[in-house]
């Protein structure tokens, strides 16, 4: 039994969201999230979909910097019905964490009709 690689559309959705953090508005990016999605920020605060929609700019500003970059580091769990991906984000500065410039985003995507949606996203700081 070989290692299953995620379908291209799943990874395209993930990459589109991560790249979109630099240039798209909250309204354009909230469509990537399922209505029951949750986000845990770098401080450990849990945000539900409605809270994310109202506070999107504040929550995601550290990742919208032009010099911020990401890579999809790993997909530790992937199947035809969900994907768990780890994507470090470099140069993501949060005012209260001046020394921590890299955050690891862990995202869970599931099918949403013909597309994929983020149901969970958790950000943790990576110490230098």
MIZATOR-824814 format. One record per residue (C-alpha): x, y, z; residue number from 0. Coordinates in steps of 0.05 Angstrom, whole numbers, plus 5000, padded with zeros to 4 digits. Layout:
PT / xx / yy / zz / lumza
PT / X / Y / Z / NUM $
...
end
This chain:
PT / xx / yy / zz / lumza
PT / 5000 / 5000 / 5000 / 0 $
PT / 5032 / 5065 / 4977 / 1 $
PT / 5029 / 5134 / 5008 / 2 $
PT / 4967 / 5171 / 4983 / 3 $
PT / 4981 / 5240 / 4956 / 4 $
PT / 4926 / 5292 / 4963 / 5 $
PT / 4887 / 5312 / 4902 / 6 $
PT / 4914 / 5373 / 4866 / 7 $
PT / 4850 / 5414 / 4876 / 8 $
PT / 4857 / 5406 / 4952 / 9 $
PT / 4928 / 5433 / 4951 / 10 $
PT / 4909 / 5488 / 4902 / 11 $
PT / 4855 / 5512 / 4951 / 12 $
PT / 4905 / 5512 / 5008 / 13 $
PT / 4958 / 5549 / 4968 / 14 $
PT / 4907 / 5599 / 4941 / 15 $
PT / 4885 / 5616 / 5012 / 16 $
PT / 4957 / 5622 / 5039 / 17 $
PT / 4979 / 5666 / 4980 / 18 $
PT / 4914 / 5706 / 4985 / 19 $
PT / 4931 / 5729 / 5055 / 20 $
PT / 4979 / 5779 / 5024 / 21 $
PT / 4931 / 5813 / 4977 / 22 $
PT / 4858 / 5795 / 4986 / 23 $
PT / 4806 / 5825 / 5031 / 24 $
PT / 4770 / 5789 / 5087 / 25 $
PT / 4707 / 5780 / 5046 / 26 $
PT / 4747 / 5743 / 4992 / 27 $
PT / 4784 / 5699 / 5042 / 28 $
PT / 4726 / 5680 / 5088 / 29 $
PT / 4698 / 5637 / 5031 / 30 $
PT / 4755 / 5588 / 5044 / 31 $
PT / 4727 / 5572 / 5113 / 32 $
PT / 4669 / 5525 / 5128 / 33 $
PT / 4612 / 5558 / 5168 / 34 $
PT / 4631 / 5516 / 5229 / 35 $
PT / 4706 / 5532 / 5223 / 36 $
PT / 4749 / 5550 / 5283 / 37 $
PT / 4815 / 5587 / 5286 / 38 $
PT / 4864 / 5586 / 5344 / 39 $
PT / 4910 / 5646 / 5341 / 40 $
PT / 4983 / 5650 / 5362 / 41 $
PT / 4961 / 5670 / 5432 / 42 $
PT / 4916 / 5610 / 5440 / 43 $
PT / 4850 / 5647 / 5432 / 44 $
PT / 4796 / 5608 / 5396 / 45 $
PT / 4755 / 5644 / 5343 / 46 $
PT / 4691 / 5618 / 5312 / 47 $
PT / 4669 / 5633 / 5241 / 48 $
PT / 4627 / 5695 / 5258 / 49 $
PT / 4683 / 5724 / 5302 / 50 $
PT / 4734 / 5711 / 5248 / 51 $
PT / 4690 / 5746 / 5196 / 52 $
PT / 4682 / 5808 / 5241 / 53 $
PT / 4756 / 5811 / 5261 / 54 $
PT / 4791 / 5782 / 5200 / 55 $
PT / 4837 / 5841 / 5186 / 56 $
PT / 4862 / 5843 / 5258 / 57 $
PT / 4872 / 5767 / 5263 / 58 $
PT / 4908 / 5758 / 5197 / 59 $
PT / 4947 / 5823 / 5190 / 60 $
PT / 5013 / 5791 / 5213 / 61 $
PT / 5008 / 5743 / 5154 / 62 $
PT / 4991 / 5796 / 5102 / 63 $
PT / 5060 / 5827 / 5101 / 64 $
PT / 5091 / 5830 / 5031 / 65 $
PT / 5155 / 5796 / 5055 / 66 $
PT / 5118 / 5741 / 5092 / 67 $
PT / 5126 / 5674 / 5058 / 68 $
PT / 5100 / 5604 / 5068 / 69 $
PT / 5115 / 5533 / 5048 / 70 $
PT / 5072 / 5471 / 5056 / 71 $
PT / 5118 / 5432 / 5100 / 72 $
PT / 5079 / 5369 / 5110 / 73 $
PT / 5013 / 5335 / 5101 / 74 $
PT / 5013 / 5287 / 5160 / 75 $
PT / 4942 / 5264 / 5148 / 76 $
PT / 4911 / 5263 / 5080 / 77 $
PT / 4856 / 5223 / 5049 / 78 $
PT / 4799 / 5232 / 5000 / 79 $
PT / 4756 / 5263 / 5055 / 80 $
PT / 4805 / 5309 / 5093 / 81 $
PT / 4874 / 5339 / 5093 / 82 $
PT / 4917 / 5362 / 5151 / 83 $
PT / 4973 / 5408 / 5127 / 84 $
PT / 5029 / 5444 / 5164 / 85 $
PT / 5051 / 5509 / 5133 / 86 $
PT / 5104 / 5552 / 5166 / 87 $
PT / 5096 / 5626 / 5154 / 88 $
PT / 5162 / 5666 / 5157 / 89 $
PT / 5166 / 5740 / 5174 / 90 $
PT / 5099 / 5740 / 5208 / 91 $
PT / 5107 / 5793 / 5262 / 92 $
PT / 5058 / 5801 / 5319 / 93 $
PT / 5068 / 5865 / 5360 / 94 $
PT / 5069 / 5829 / 5427 / 95 $
PT / 5118 / 5776 / 5401 / 96 $
PT / 5174 / 5816 / 5369 / 97 $
PT / 5224 / 5759 / 5372 / 98 $
PT / 5180 / 5706 / 5342 / 99 $
PT / 5180 / 5717 / 5267 / 100 $
PT / 5159 / 5648 / 5245 / 101 $
PT / 5092 / 5616 / 5258 / 102 $
PT / 5069 / 5546 / 5241 / 103 $
PT / 4999 / 5542 / 5213 / 104 $
PT / 4964 / 5475 / 5219 / 105 $
PT / 4902 / 5472 / 5174 / 106 $
PT / 4849 / 5419 / 5166 / 107 $
PT / 4809 / 5419 / 5101 / 108 $
PT / 4748 / 5378 / 5083 / 109 $
PT / 4705 / 5371 / 5021 / 110 $
PT / 4653 / 5426 / 5011 / 111 $
PT / 4611 / 5408 / 4952 / 112 $
PT / 4657 / 5407 / 4892 / 113 $
PT / 4710 / 5446 / 4930 / 114 $
PT / 4748 / 5443 / 4996 / 115 $
PT / 4740 / 5485 / 5059 / 116 $
PT / 4782 / 5500 / 5120 / 117 $
PT / 4748 / 5473 / 5183 / 118 $
PT / 4805 / 5484 / 5231 / 119 $
PT / 4867 / 5528 / 5233 / 120 $
PT / 4916 / 5533 / 5290 / 121 $
PT / 4976 / 5579 / 5292 / 122 $
PT / 5035 / 5567 / 5338 / 123 $
PT / 5099 / 5608 / 5346 / 124 $
PT / 5165 / 5576 / 5327 / 125 $
PT / 5222 / 5600 / 5371 / 126 $
PT / 5287 / 5620 / 5336 / 127 $
end
